Amino acid sequence: MALQMHLSELERKHQALEREIQDAIAHPSTDDLKIAELKRRKLQLKDEIVKLRAGNRVIH
């Protein structure tokens, strides 16, 4: 059960980063480096989610 809670938290963070990226893109004054950093963090979360699901065969 703890694994499922951890995955849910990672997915919540992933979605929050997606919203933050979309907000940043919508504002032309946002630095491209900031957007790239947000995308990198989002990808890291996605990789961790996939790894946990594959390693523990959690179906979502």
N, C-alpha and C positions, 0 to 999 in steps of 0.2 A: 504494500500500500504506500509506503514511503517513496518508492520509485515513481509511482503514478503521481503523487503530489509534487515531486521534484520536476517531472516532465511537464505537469500543468503550469508550474511556475516559470519554467523555461519558455514554454509556449506563450505565456502572458507577456513576458519580457520581449519575446520576438515580435509579437503583435504591436507592443508599445513602440519598439524601435521602428517598425514599418510606418506607424502614424507619425513619428518624429521625422523620419526621412521625407515623407510626403509633405509635411509642414515646411521643412527646410527647403525643399525644391520649390514650393509655392512662393517663397520669399526670395526674390532675386538678390538681395543683399547677403544671403547666406554664403559663407565661404565654401568653395568646392572641396577643400581639404576636410572640413567638418562633415560634409555629406559622405565623403569617401570613408571617413572613420566610422560613421554610423552604419554604413553598409558593411564594413569589415566586421563590426561587432555583431551585426545581425547574422552574417554568414557564420561566424563562430558559434553563435547560439544554435543555428540550424544544424551545423555539423555535430554539435554535442547531442542534440535531440535525436538525430538519425543514429548516432553511435549508440546511445543508450537503448533506443528501441531495437536495434539490430542485435546488440549484445545480450539483451534480456528478453528478446522476442515479445515485446509489448506491442499489442495491436491497438491502433488508434483509428 
